[in-house]
């Protein structure tokens, strides 16, 4: 299991963003301390997880860790 000591955030720019090191988004739901990730979102505003293949269901479950999902619907004026 990945622990808080294993994960660190590499600053992407001086103003915005960080790369999450040693934690893929596919494993984040099993991360011991989710508050570490939430605090990093507050601090860096944008987090970039290393690319890992995952299913749509895994991505949905990951995003739900941070709050309810908004399901967008196609409006009449939107092109397909």
N, C-alpha and C positions, 0 to 999 in steps of 0.2 A: 504494500500500500504506500502511496506517495504521502509524505508528511510535509508540514509547513517548512521544515528545514531544507527539504529537497527542492522547493520551488523558489525561484527568484525572478525579478522583473528587470529587464534590460531596457533602459530609456531609449526611446526611438528618436525623439527630437527634444530639444530643451523645453518646448511648450506643451507638447501633446503626444501621448501614446507610449506604450511599452510592449515589449515582446515577452510573453510568458515562457520562461525556460523550464524544462523538465516536467511539464504537465500538458498533455494533449487535451483538447476539449472533449474527446471521447472518454477520457478517464476522470474528468473533473467532477462528475457526480459521485465518484467514490472517494474524492479528496477529503481528508480528515477535517480540514478547517475551511469551509466555504467562505467564512468571513474574511479571510485573507484575500480572496479573489474580489469580493465585493468592495473591500477597502481600496484595493488597487484600481478598480473601476472609478471610484470616487476621486482618487488621486490623479490618475493618468488619463481618464475620460475615454480612452480607446485602448483595448487590449488585443494583441495579436497572438493567437495560438499557432504553434507550428502546424503545418498542414498534415492532417491524418485522415485517411479514408474512414468514413463513417456513414451510417444510414441516415435517411431523413428522420427516422424515429429517434435516433441517438441525438441528432441536432435539436430536434423539438424538445426532448427531455432535458438537454443541457440548458437551453434558453429558458425553460420553465423554472430552473433553479433561481432565476432572478426576478420572477414575477409572472403574472398571467400573460398569455399570448393574445395578440390582436390578430384576428383572422381577416385579412383584407378581401374584399369582394370586388368583382369587376363592375365598374359603373357603365352606364349606357354609352357614354362618350369616349370610352377607352378602347383603343384598337386591340385586337387579339394578339 
